[in-house]
């Protein structure tokens, strides 16, 4: 059961500014004192301190901003008194201007801190939602060691249009990895619906093809509710029974998984069926061929099955070249799931820079 988000602590609530911005108030005071030393005594350099409260407000909270206002006024009084101009009219207006800047700076700092607190709480809720919709990948599930990577193209969104799930069921470990057509909140809704349907049926549906059919109907219902005839989800479903050293795979229009062994990397070819949500486009029942059954692929210890979305294989460098996934993994020289995923997390970003699409990766090997 997901836990409620904890309120942010006080230290986390204070907005952080770049270091150079945080040092601006000190530099302004130093500049003012240097000017006081080099300018004739007839001119009081405290005029520069009028901007101090607003500068402080960009980096610090309202209390420090109010304190900086009081300090600026005190220093202005001292500098003006030293020049013998303490009560002259133009200095009085400088004091008033500094006080007004202090009031506005304190209000600005309070509002900025309040907005930061709201954004922090919103992000905490979003992170809780992400952990609820996309649960952390377990290190072990049944007889499998598992490692996973999920990275939305928009980092601030936390959840994108890719999905994954790993369930230990009475029928063995069942795995789902998929990619929703489209982006934005509509894709997130479909991700939640498909994962909910998978979690509800994976423990009760014995046949892997029938499980895929139930997910197909769930996506079709979602498309009907939204009036979106083009909604679909490419997906690959996998089942592994502990000790069997083989996996059953159903591919619903998804990119081909890879099998990594010491001897090289091999694409796992299996019959393709229509993506989830498009199964009704088959020919009428009288002429319809039976749906392809699951493909059985040997998975002995030491070999790793890699499932991924096209956010990996279609990542492009500056010249437009696709990410050479198999070539990069072959050069890595390991089949350990955690090392594969860690490598891809860094290498895809280094190759393509900012992601144009979400990406998800699952690496599985017998424990």
Secondary structure, DSSP 8 states (H G I E B T S, - for coil): ---------HHHHS----HHHHTHHHHHHHHHHHHHHHS-TTS-GGGGGGGHHHHHHTTS-HHHHHHHHHHHHHHHHHHHHHHT-TT-HHHHHHHHHHHHHHHHHHHHHHHHHHHHHHHHHHHHHHHHHHHHHS----SEETTEEEEEEEE-SSGGG---SEEEEEEEETTEEEEEEEEESS-HHHHHHHHHHHHHHHHHHTTT---HHHHHHHHHHHHHHHHHHHT-TT--EEEEEEEE-TTS-EEEEEEEB----EEEETTEEEE----B---BT-GGGS--TTT-------EEEE--TT-EEEEE-HHHHT-B-TT--B--HHHHHHHH----HHHHHHHHHHHHHHHHSS-SS-EEEEEEEE-
